């Protein structure tokens, strides 16, 4: 057996002092028992928190304590006030050094006696530099590192942390995530795994069909596969958490130590009072309880005055704790579990022929809980346990004798997070597919709207773009639509609208060519007249919109204005080859299927378009007058 194991054994033996009531010796106080434990080993880890701080972590606490450079005495205990405890323990132990009280969540108090160490600053560093889920061991390690850094560095670091986190409501981000967070991560991963590559495939297919009518090609498929692989490989790297907390899994010995200790104390005694907890029963109360238990005739009574904690071996379930004691003692009896920290009392019957319901369901609230408005530090447990013995005398017998609870303890959390590709990951795949479909719809809507706007802008900017070789039907439809649109826009325009006079001139001339008021009877307008009317109507609409122009594209007047300093529009700008310009030159259907005629040789006013809008208006009026 190593010196540390021997020390732990001695410490455990020290905490079994005075378990039996009715003996001549009084049970040692909490401080005396803890001092005895520290005398055996300067690091004492309670056996009451195996699910949070297993006793098997004691070597890690001892290694951290060595870094302080001064004698260090460590008590790892359930939550309790340590303001006076450390001083009292020091007085009982009689050794100078750094005394540290550690609770389930971290360092709770630290004091120095006869040595120099920045205990207060180190405590604040452990408090403010770590998140709430760092755990007791990590908190103590941060504390000892701060002590080892020296008073000056510890003071600077503590001051910085107090300013940043003290009374600011700001906290350090947690180290760990829980199972719900992991489900959310899986859900997000599922969404990304389907939405990203599927969006690339769908949008790629949409764009290709929109542009060329073809289907998917290798680049889109390869990009989608690469993105899917990136999510599959990258998500576990980003969401790399494996555990939900810092706790080390307890061993079976960790889970059994306290039950074994309490059972050993109750082996030859009726009452066991936990030595490392505040002592709530004085010598007289213990003696009286022993006398009354001995006089109880239905059967043995065992009272365990021991804290019941959510992180103990029974997960805070008093019935499970009582069943564990019964299984170790192998004795029938009434088992009473009294919590010295909260004052709760629970009673269980194992094989004694009394009405068990009166002990569990019908136990008076005044006996079960401390309801005093001003509760005493001892929760009046001595008085209430005495009253409990009186109550037990009133409980009627029953036959057959019941047996107490046998529920197993809650399983110990493994602290392993569920896999990333699990649970909500699968619904995430479905949501991701829906998201890809919605994105495709949104893309189609946006591109459709943008295309329509772009076409509108092009029509507004170029508004004169037209085929180089329009048919008679196209000329008839287009001239009618353009003249009608100009007339409606003029009717809706303000009296002082810009370009209004030019617009009226163009409308008047266009209507003379297409059969409007002022046109004398005669033959129906031919293709050249309809083309000239279209050119005039478009020029009028542009003027009404504030874009008055004088020169027209000499290659095709239907294109609208010529670029400044040239006789062609932007699309027919100088520099194009003669063959390209010839292909864009406006031609019109000839009479009776005689072929197409260049617009410059067409009958009527259209050839005047080469000299500008004003000349075309004037020539149209002359032409209409002659006709």
C-alpha positions as CSV (number, residue, x, y, z in Angstrom):
1,X,0.0,0.0,0.0
2,X,1.5,3.4,-1.0
3,X,1.8,6.2,1.5
4,X,-1.1,8.0,-0.3
5,X,-3.4,5.0,0.0
6,X,-2.5,4.6,3.6
7,X,-3.2,8.3,4.2
8,X,-6.7,7.9,2.5
9,X,-7.4,4.9,4.7
10,X,-6.4,6.7,7.8
11,X,-8.5,9.7,6.8
12,X,-11.5,7.5,6.2
13,X,-11.0,5.9,9.6
14,X,-10.8,9.4,11.1
15,X,-14.2,10.2,9.7
16,X,-15.7,7.2,11.3
17,X,-15.1,8.5,14.8
18,X,-18.0,8.5,17.2
19,X,-20.4,6.9,14.8
20,X,-22.1,5.1,17.6
21,X,-24.4,7.0,19.9
22,X,-24.8,6.0,23.5
23,X,-21.0,5.5,23.9
24,X,-19.1,7.4,26.5
25,X,-17.0,9.4,24.1
26,X,-18.7,12.3,22.3
27,X,-18.5,12.5,18.5
28,X,-15.8,14.9,17.3
29,X,-16.8,18.2,15.8
30,X,-16.8,18.8,12.0
31,X,-13.5,20.7,12.3
32,X,-11.9,18.0,14.5
33,X,-12.8,15.3,12.0
34,X,-11.6,17.3,9.0
35,X,-8.3,18.2,10.8
36,X,-7.8,14.5,11.5
37,X,-8.3,13.8,7.8
38,X,-5.8,16.5,6.8
39,X,-3.3,15.2,9.4
40,X,-3.4,11.9,7.5
41,X,-3.2,13.5,4.0
42,X,-3.1,17.3,3.2
43,X,-5.6,16.8,0.4
44,X,-9.0,15.5,1.5
45,X,-11.6,14.8,-1.2
46,X,-15.1,13.9,0.1
47,X,-16.8,10.7,-0.8
48,X,-20.1,12.5,-1.0
49,X,-19.7,13.9,-4.6
50,X,-18.7,10.9,-6.7
51,X,-20.8,12.0,-9.7
52,X,-19.2,15.5,-9.7
53,X,-15.8,15.1,-8.0
54,X,-14.9,11.5,-7.6
55,X,-12.6,10.6,-4.8
56,X,-10.3,9.1,-7.3
57,X,-9.4,12.6,-8.5
58,X,-7.5,13.2,-5.2
59,X,-4.1,12.6,-6.9
60,X,-4.8,15.4,-9.5
61,X,-5.7,17.8,-6.7
62,X,-2.5,16.8,-4.8
63,X,-0.4,17.4,-7.9
64,X,-1.9,20.9,-8.4
65,X,-1.4,21.7,-4.7
66,X,2.4,21.1,-5.0
67,X,2.7,24.0,-7.4
68,X,1.8,26.7,-4.8
69,X,5.3,26.6,-3.2
70,X,3.9,26.6,0.3
71,X,2.3,23.9,2.5
72,X,-1.2,23.6,1.1
73,X,-4.2,21.9,2.8
74,X,-7.2,21.2,0.6
75,X,-10.7,20.2,1.6
76,X,-13.1,19.2,-1.2
77,X,-16.5,19.2,0.4
78,X,-20.2,19.6,-0.5
79,X,-21.4,23.2,-0.6
80,X,-21.3,24.8,2.8
81,X,-20.2,28.0,4.4
82,X,-16.4,28.1,4.8
83,X,-16.0,31.5,6.4
84,X,-15.1,30.1,9.8
85,X,-14.5,26.5,8.9
86,X,-10.9,26.9,7.5
87,X,-9.8,28.9,10.6
88,X,-11.3,26.3,13.0
89,X,-9.7,23.4,11.0
90,X,-6.3,25.2,11.2
91,X,-6.7,25.7,14.9
92,X,-7.4,21.9,15.4
93,X,-4.6,20.8,13.0
94,X,-2.1,23.3,14.4
95,X,-0.1,23.6,11.1
96,X,0.6,26.8,9.2
97,X,0.0,26.9,5.4
98,X,-2.4,27.8,2.7
99,X,-5.9,26.3,3.5
100,X,-8.3,25.9,0.5
101,X,-12.0,24.9,0.6
102,X,-13.2,23.5,-2.8
103,X,-16.9,22.9,-3.5
104,X,-18.5,21.0,-6.4
105,X,-18.2,24.0,-8.7
106,X,-14.8,25.3,-7.7
107,X,-12.8,27.1,-5.1
108,X,-15.1,28.6,-2.4
109,X,-12.6,30.0,0.1
110,X,-8.9,30.2,0.8
111,X,-6.9,31.5,3.8
112,X,-3.3,31.7,4.7
113,X,-1.9,31.0,8.2
114,X,1.8,31.8,8.8
115,X,2.7,31.7,5.1
116,X,2.7,34.3,2.3
117,X,0.5,33.5,-0.7
118,X,-2.0,35.7,-2.7
119,X,-5.0,33.6,-1.6
120,X,-7.6,36.3,-2.3
121,X,-6.3,37.3,-5.7
122,X,-5.9,33.6,-6.7
123,X,-9.5,32.9,-5.6
124,X,-10.8,35.8,-7.8
125,X,-8.7,34.6,-10.7
126,X,-10.2,31.1,-10.4
127,X,-13.7,32.7,-10.1
128,X,-13.6,35.1,-13.0
129,X,-11.2,33.5,-15.5
130,X,-13.3,30.3,-15.9
131,X,-16.9,29.6,-17.0
132,X,-19.4,28.1,-14.5
133,X,-19.0,24.7,-16.1
134,X,-15.2,24.4,-15.6
135,X,-15.5,22.1,-12.7
136,X,-13.9,21.8,-9.3
137,X,-10.5,20.4,-10.4
138,X,-9.9,22.9,-13.2
139,X,-10.9,25.8,-10.8
140,X,-8.4,24.6,-8.2
141,X,-5.7,24.2,-10.9
142,X,-6.3,27.8,-12.0
143,X,-6.1,28.9,-8.3
144,X,-2.8,27.1,-7.7
145,X,-1.3,28.5,-11.0
146,X,-2.2,32.0,-9.9
147,X,-0.5,31.4,-6.5
148,X,2.5,30.0,-8.2
149,X,2.7,33.1,-10.5
150,X,3.6,35.3,-7.5
151,X,1.8,38.1,-5.6
152,X,2.4,40.9,-8.2
153,X,1.3,39.0,-11.2
154,X,-1.7,37.5,-9.4
155,X,-2.7,41.0,-8.2
156,X,-2.5,42.5,-11.7
157,X,-4.4,39.6,-13.2
158,X,-7.1,39.6,-10.5
159,X,-7.6,43.4,-10.9
160,X,-8.0,43.0,-14.6
161,X,-10.6,40.2,-14.2
162,X,-12.5,42.1,-11.5
163,X,-12.8,45.1,-13.8
164,X,-14.0,43.0,-16.7
165,X,-16.3,40.5,-15.0
166,X,-17.0,41.7,-11.5
167,X,-20.5,43.1,-11.1
168,X,-20.8,43.6,-14.9
169,X,-23.1,40.7,-15.7
170,X,-20.5,39.4,-18.2
171,X,-19.4,35.8,-18.0
172,X,-16.8,33.7,-19.6
173,X,-18.2,31.5,-22.4
174,X,-19.0,27.9,-21.3
175,X,-16.4,25.3,-22.1
176,X,-18.9,22.6,-22.8
177,X,-22.2,22.0,-24.6
178,X,-25.1,19.8,-23.6
179,X,-27.1,17.2,-25.5
180,X,-29.5,19.8,-26.7
181,X,-26.7,21.9,-28.2
182,X,-25.4,18.8,-29.9
183,X,-28.8,18.1,-31.4
184,X,-28.9,21.7,-32.8
185,X,-25.4,21.1,-34.3
186,X,-26.6,18.0,-35.9
187,X,-29.7,19.8,-37.3
188,X,-27.5,22.5,-38.8
189,X,-25.2,20.0,-40.3
190,X,-28.1,18.1,-41.9
191,X,-29.4,21.3,-43.4
192,X,-26.0,22.2,-44.8
193,X,-25.3,18.8,-46.2
194,X,-28.4,18.9,-48.4
195,X,-29.1,22.6,-49.0
196,X,-25.6,23.6,-50.2
197,X,-24.8,20.9,-52.8
198,X,-28.5,20.6,-53.9
199,X,-28.7,24.4,-54.4
200,X,-25.6,24.3,-56.6
201,X,-27.2,21.5,-58.7
202,X,-30.6,23.0,-59.0
203,X,-29.4,26.6,-59.7
204,X,-26.8,25.3,-62.1
205,X,-29.5,23.3,-64.0
206,X,-31.8,26.4,-64.0
207,X,-29.1,28.7,-65.4
208,X,-28.0,26.3,-68.1
209,X,-31.6,25.7,-69.3
210,X,-32.3,29.4,-69.2
211,X,-29.3,30.2,-71.3
212,X,-28.8,27.3,-73.6
213,X,-31.5,24.7,-72.9
214,X,-28.9,22.2,-71.9
215,X,-28.8,20.1,-68.7
216,X,-26.2,19.7,-65.9
217,X,-22.6,19.3,-66.8
218,X,-19.6,18.0,-65.0
219,X,-18.5,21.3,-63.3
220,X,-21.8,21.7,-61.4
221,X,-21.9,18.0,-60.3
222,X,-18.2,18.1,-59.2
223,X,-18.8,21.3,-57.3
224,X,-21.8,19.8,-55.5
225,X,-19.9,16.7,-54.6
226,X,-17.0,18.7,-53.3
227,X,-19.3,20.8,-51.1
228,X,-21.0,17.8,-49.7
229,X,-17.6,16.3,-48.9
230,X,-16.6,19.5,-47.2
231,X,-19.6,19.5,-44.9
232,X,-19.2,15.8,-44.1
233,X,-15.5,16.3,-43.2
234,X,-15.6,19.8,-41.9
235,X,-18.6,19.6,-39.6
236,X,-17.0,17.2,-37.2
237,X,-13.9,19.4,-37.1
238,X,-16.0,22.5,-36.3
239,X,-18.4,20.8,-33.9
240,X,-15.6,18.8,-32.2
241,X,-16.9,18.7,-28.7
242,X,-16.9,15.1,-27.3
243,X,-18.1,15.5,-23.7
244,X,-20.7,17.7,-21.9
245,X,-18.7,18.5,-18.8
246,X,-15.3,18.2,-17.1
247,X,-16.4,15.4,-14.7
248,X,-14.2,12.3,-14.5
249,X,-16.4,9.1,-14.5
250,X,-16.5,7.7,-11.0
251,X,-15.2,4.2,-10.3
252,X,-17.3,1.6,-8.5
253,X,-15.2,2.3,-5.4
254,X,-16.0,6.0,-5.7
255,X,-19.7,5.1,-5.7
256,X,-19.5,2.6,-2.9
257,X,-17.2,4.4,-0.4
258,X,-19.8,6.6,1.4
259,X,-22.4,3.8,1.7
260,X,-19.7,1.5,3.1
261,X,-18.6,4.1,5.6
262,X,-22.1,4.9,6.8
263,X,-23.0,1.2,6.9
264,X,-19.9,0.5,9.0
265,X,-20.9,3.2,11.4
266,X,-24.4,1.7,11.8
267,X,-23.1,-1.9,12.1
268,X,-23.0,-1.7,15.9
269,X,-24.9,1.6,16.5
270,X,-28.3,3.1,16.0
271,X,-27.2,6.6,14.9
272,X,-24.5,7.7,12.5
273,X,-23.8,11.4,12.1
274,X,-21.6,12.4,9.2
275,X,-18.3,13.6,10.6
276,X,-17.4,16.0,7.7
277,X,-20.8,17.8,8.0
278,X,-21.9,20.3,10.7
279,X,-22.8,18.4,13.8
280,X,-26.5,18.9,14.5
281,X,-26.9,16.5,17.4
282,X,-25.3,17.2,20.8
283,X,-24.2,14.6,23.3
284,X,-27.5,14.8,25.2
285,X,-29.6,14.4,22.1
286,X,-27.6,11.5,20.9
287,X,-27.9,9.7,24.3
288,X,-31.7,10.3,24.4
289,X,-32.1,9.0,20.8
290,X,-30.1,5.9,21.7
291,X,-32.3,5.3,24.8
292,X,-35.6,5.7,22.8
293,X,-34.4,3.5,19.9
294,X,-33.5,0.8,22.4
295,X,-37.0,1.0,23.9
296,X,-38.8,0.7,20.5
297,X,-40.2,-2.8,20.5
298,X,-41.4,-3.4,16.9
299,X,-37.8,-3.6,15.6
300,X,-34.5,-1.9,15.1
301,X,-34.3,1.7,14.0
302,X,-31.2,3.0,12.1
303,X,-30.7,6.8,11.8
304,X,-28.2,8.2,9.2
305,X,-27.6,11.9,9.6
306,X,-25.9,12.3,6.2
307,X,-26.3,15.0,3.4
308,X,-28.4,13.9,0.4
309,X,-26.9,15.5,-2.7
310,X,-27.7,15.4,-6.4
311,X,-24.1,14.4,-7.1
312,X,-23.8,11.6,-4.5
313,X,-23.9,7.9,-5.2
314,X,-27.7,7.8,-5.0
315,X,-28.2,11.0,-7.1
316,X,-29.9,12.6,-4.1
317,X,-32.6,9.9,-3.8
318,X,-33.0,9.1,-0.1
319,X,-34.9,5.9,-0.8
320,X,-32.0,4.6,-2.9
321,X,-29.6,5.5,-0.1
322,X,-31.7,3.7,2.5
323,X,-31.9,0.7,0.3
324,X,-28.1,0.7,-0.2
325,X,-27.6,0.8,3.6
326,X,-30.1,-2.1,4.1
327,X,-28.4,-4.2,1.5
328,X,-25.1,-3.8,3.3
329,X,-26.3,-4.3,6.8
330,X,-28.6,-7.2,5.9
331,X,-30.9,-6.2,8.7
332,X,-34.6,-5.6,8.9
333,X,-35.4,-2.2,10.5
334,X,-36.8,1.3,10.1
335,X,-34.2,3.4,8.3
336,X,-34.3,7.1,8.9
337,X,-32.3,9.4,6.5
338,X,-31.8,12.9,8.0
339,X,-30.0,15.6,6.0
340,X,-27.9,17.9,8.2
341,X,-27.5,20.5,5.5
342,X,-31.2,21.0,4.6
343,X,-32.9,19.4,7.6
344,X,-35.1,17.0,5.6
345,X,-36.1,13.7,7.2
346,X,-37.3,10.6,5.3
347,X,-38.4,7.2,6.8
348,X,-38.4,3.8,5.2
349,X,-39.5,0.4,6.5
350,X,-37.6,-2.7,5.7
351,X,-39.4,-5.7,7.1
352,X,-40.8,-4.2,10.3
353,X,-44.5,-5.1,10.8
354,X,-45.9,-1.5,11.0
355,X,-48.0,0.5,8.6
356,X,-45.4,1.7,6.1
357,X,-47.7,4.3,4.5
358,X,-47.8,6.1,7.9
359,X,-44.0,6.4,7.7
360,X,-43.8,7.6,4.1
361,X,-46.9,9.1,2.6
362,X,-48.5,10.3,5.9
363,X,-45.4,11.4,7.8
364,X,-46.3,14.8,9.4
365,X,-44.7,17.7,7.5
366,X,-43.4,19.1,10.8
367,X,-41.3,16.0,11.1
368,X,-40.3,15.7,7.5
369,X,-39.2,19.3,6.8
370,X,-37.9,22.3,8.8
371,X,-40.7,24.8,8.2
372,X,-39.7,27.3,10.9
373,X,-39.7,30.9,9.6
374,X,-36.4,31.4,11.3
375,X,-34.6,28.0,10.8
376,X,-31.8,27.2,13.2
377,X,-28.4,26.1,12.0
378,X,-29.2,22.6,13.2
379,X,-32.7,22.6,11.7
380,X,-33.9,21.4,15.1
381,X,-33.0,17.9,14.0
382,X,-32.4,16.7,17.5
383,X,-35.9,17.8,18.6
384,X,-37.6,16.6,15.5
385,X,-35.9,13.1,15.6
386,X,-37.0,12.8,19.2
387,X,-40.6,13.7,18.1
388,X,-40.2,11.1,15.3
389,X,-39.6,8.4,17.8
390,X,-42.8,9.5,19.6
391,X,-44.7,9.3,16.3
392,X,-43.3,5.8,15.5
393,X,-44.8,4.6,18.8
394,X,-48.3,5.6,17.4
395,X,-47.9,3.8,14.1
396,X,-50.1,0.6,14.1
397,X,-48.7,-2.8,13.3
398,X,-49.4,-4.5,9.9
399,X,-49.2,-8.0,8.6
400,X,-47.5,-9.1,6.5
401,X,-44.6,-6.8,7.0
402,X,-43.7,-4.6,4.1
403,X,-40.3,-4.2,2.5
404,X,-38.7,-0.8,1.8
405,X,-37.7,0.7,-1.6
406,X,-35.4,-1.2,-3.9
407,X,-35.1,1.3,-6.8
408,X,-31.6,1.2,-8.3
409,X,-29.6,4.5,-8.3
410,X,-29.7,6.7,-11.4
411,X,-27.0,5.5,-13.9
412,X,-23.8,7.6,-13.8
413,X,-23.7,10.0,-16.7
414,X,-20.9,9.1,-19.1
415,X,-20.6,12.7,-20.2
416,X,-20.2,11.6,-23.8
417,X,-22.2,13.7,-26.2
418,X,-24.3,11.9,-28.8
419,X,-22.8,11.6,-32.3
420,X,-23.1,14.6,-34.6
421,X,-24.8,12.5,-37.3
422,X,-27.6,11.4,-35.1
423,X,-31.0,12.5,-33.9
424,X,-32.0,15.9,-35.3
425,X,-29.4,15.4,-38.1
426,X,-32.0,13.5,-40.1
427,X,-34.8,16.1,-40.0
428,X,-32.0,18.6,-40.9
429,X,-31.5,16.8,-44.2
430,X,-35.2,17.2,-45.1
431,X,-35.2,20.9,-44.1
432,X,-32.0,21.4,-46.1
433,X,-33.7,20.0,-49.2
434,X,-36.7,22.3,-48.7
435,X,-34.3,25.2,-48.3
436,X,-32.6,24.4,-51.6
437,X,-36.0,24.3,-53.3
438,X,-36.9,27.6,-51.8
439,X,-33.6,29.1,-52.8
440,X,-34.2,27.9,-56.4
441,X,-37.6,29.5,-56.4
442,X,-36.2,32.7,-55.0
443,X,-33.4,32.7,-57.6
444,X,-35.9,32.2,-60.4
445,X,-38.1,35.1,-59.0
446,X,-35.1,37.4,-58.6
447,X,-33.5,36.7,-61.9
448,X,-36.9,36.9,-63.7
449,X,-37.6,40.3,-62.1
450,X,-34.1,41.5,-62.7
451,X,-34.3,40.3,-66.4
452,X,-37.6,42.1,-66.8
453,X,-36.2,45.2,-65.3
454,X,-33.1,45.0,-67.4
455,X,-35.2,44.4,-70.5
456,X,-37.3,47.4,-69.6
457,X,-34.2,49.5,-69.1
458,X,-32.8,48.4,-72.4
459,X,-36.1,49.2,-74.0
460,X,-36.1,52.6,-72.3
461,X,-32.5,53.3,-73.2
462,X,-32.6,51.8,-76.6
463,X,-36.4,51.8,-77.0
464,X,-35.9,51.8,-80.8
465,X,-34.3,48.4,-81.3
466,X,-36.2,46.5,-84.0
467,X,-35.7,43.9,-86.6
468,X,-33.7,45.0,-89.7
469,X,-36.2,43.3,-92.0
470,X,-39.6,43.7,-90.3
471,X,-42.7,42.1,-91.8
472,X,-45.8,44.1,-92.8
473,X,-47.6,42.6,-89.8
474,X,-44.9,43.6,-87.3
475,X,-45.0,47.2,-88.7
476,X,-48.7,47.3,-88.4
477,X,-48.8,46.0,-84.8
478,X,-45.9,48.1,-83.6
479,X,-46.9,51.4,-85.2
480,X,-50.4,51.0,-83.7
481,X,-49.1,50.2,-80.3
482,X,-46.5,53.0,-80.3
483,X,-48.9,55.7,-81.5
484,X,-51.5,54.6,-78.9
485,X,-48.9,54.6,-76.1
486,X,-47.8,58.1,-77.1
487,X,-51.3,59.4,-77.1
488,X,-52.1,57.9,-73.6
489,X,-48.8,59.3,-72.2
490,X,-49.6,62.8,-73.5
491,X,-53.1,62.7,-72.1
492,X,-51.7,61.8,-68.6
493,X,-48.8,64.2,-68.7
494,X,-48.7,67.6,-66.9
495,X,-49.1,70.7,-69.0
496,X,-45.6,71.7,-68.3
497,X,-44.1,68.3,-68.9
498,X,-40.6,68.5,-70.6
499,X,-40.7,67.7,-74.3
500,X,-44.5,68.1,-74.5
501,X,-44.4,70.3,-77.6
502,X,-42.1,67.9,-79.5
503,X,-44.3,65.0,-78.4
504,X,-47.4,66.7,-79.8
505,X,-45.6,67.3,-83.1
506,X,-44.5,63.7,-83.4
507,X,-48.0,62.4,-82.5
508,X,-49.7,64.7,-85.0
509,X,-47.3,63.6,-87.8
510,X,-47.6,59.9,-86.8
511,X,-51.4,60.0,-86.8
512,X,-51.4,61.6,-90.3
513,X,-49.5,58.5,-91.5
514,X,-51.6,55.9,-89.8
515,X,-55.1,57.3,-90.3
516,X,-55.7,59.6,-87.4
517,X,-57.5,63.0,-87.5
518,X,-56.3,65.3,-90.3
519,X,-55.5,62.5,-92.7
520,X,-57.3,62.8,-95.9
521,X,-59.0,59.8,-97.5
522,X,-56.7,57.7,-99.6
523,X,-55.1,54.3,-99.7
524,X,-54.2,52.4,-96.6
525,X,-50.7,53.2,-95.1
526,X,-47.9,51.1,-96.6
527,X,-45.0,49.6,-94.8
528,X,-42.9,52.8,-95.2
529,X,-45.6,54.9,-93.7
530,X,-46.0,52.5,-90.8
531,X,-42.3,52.5,-90.2
532,X,-42.1,56.3,-90.3
533,X,-45.1,56.5,-87.8
534,X,-43.3,54.1,-85.5
535,X,-40.1,56.2,-85.6
536,X,-42.1,59.4,-84.9
537,X,-44.1,57.8,-82.0
538,X,-40.9,56.6,-80.3
539,X,-39.2,59.9,-80.7
540,X,-42.3,61.6,-79.1
541,X,-42.4,59.2,-76.2
542,X,-38.6,59.8,-75.6
543,X,-39.1,63.5,-75.6
544,X,-42.0,63.3,-73.2
545,X,-39.7,61.2,-70.9
546,X,-37.1,64.0,-71.0
547,X,-34.8,62.3,-73.6
548,X,-35.3,64.5,-76.6
549,X,-33.0,63.7,-79.5
550,X,-32.6,65.1,-83.0
551,X,-30.5,62.7,-85.1
552,X,-31.7,59.2,-85.9
553,X,-29.7,56.1,-86.7
554,X,-29.0,56.3,-90.4
555,X,-28.6,52.5,-90.6
556,X,-32.1,51.8,-89.1
557,X,-34.2,54.7,-87.9
558,X,-36.2,52.3,-85.8
559,X,-33.1,52.0,-83.5
560,X,-33.7,55.5,-82.3
561,X,-31.1,58.2,-81.6
562,X,-27.7,58.3,-83.2
563,X,-24.6,58.6,-81.0
564,X,-23.4,62.1,-80.7
565,X,-21.2,63.1,-83.7
566,X,-22.2,60.1,-85.7
567,X,-25.0,58.9,-87.9
568,X,-25.6,55.6,-86.2
569,X,-26.8,54.3,-82.9
570,X,-24.5,52.6,-80.4
571,X,-25.3,49.1,-81.9
572,X,-24.5,50.4,-85.4
573,X,-21.5,52.5,-84.3
574,X,-18.8,53.3,-86.8
575,X,-16.1,50.7,-87.0
576,X,-18.3,47.8,-87.8
577,X,-17.5,46.1,-91.1
578,X,-19.6,47.0,-94.1
579,X,-21.1,43.5,-94.3
580,X,-22.3,43.8,-90.6
581,X,-23.9,47.2,-91.3
582,X,-25.6,45.9,-94.4
583,X,-27.1,43.1,-92.4
584,X,-28.5,45.6,-89.9
585,X,-29.8,48.1,-92.5
586,X,-33.5,48.6,-92.5
587,X,-35.4,47.2,-95.5
588,X,-39.2,47.1,-96.1
589,X,-41.5,44.7,-97.9
590,X,-41.9,45.9,-101.5
591,X,-45.2,46.2,-103.4
592,X,-46.9,43.0,-104.4
593,X,-44.1,40.6,-103.3
594,X,-41.5,42.4,-105.4
595,X,-38.8,41.8,-102.7
596,X,-37.5,44.1,-100.0
597,X,-36.7,47.8,-100.5
598,X,-34.0,49.7,-98.6
599,X,-35.8,52.3,-96.5
600,X,-33.8,55.1,-98.2
601,X,-35.6,54.3,-101.5
602,X,-39.1,53.7,-100.0
603,X,-41.9,56.0,-101.0
604,X,-43.2,58.6,-98.6
605,X,-41.4,60.6,-95.8
606,X,-39.3,57.7,-94.3
607,X,-36.1,58.5,-96.2
608,X,-36.1,62.0,-94.5
609,X,-35.3,60.2,-91.2
610,X,-31.7,60.4,-92.3
611,X,-31.8,64.1,-91.7
612,X,-33.3,63.9,-88.2
613,X,-36.6,64.0,-86.3
614,X,-37.5,67.6,-87.2
615,X,-37.0,66.9,-90.9
616,X,-39.1,63.7,-90.7
617,X,-42.0,65.7,-89.0
618,X,-41.9,68.4,-91.7
619,X,-41.6,66.0,-94.6
620,X,-44.6,63.9,-93.2
621,X,-46.8,67.0,-93.1
622,X,-45.9,67.9,-96.6
623,X,-46.4,64.3,-97.7
624,X,-49.8,64.2,-96.0
625,X,-50.8,67.5,-97.6
626,X,-49.9,66.3,-101.0
627,X,-51.8,63.1,-100.6
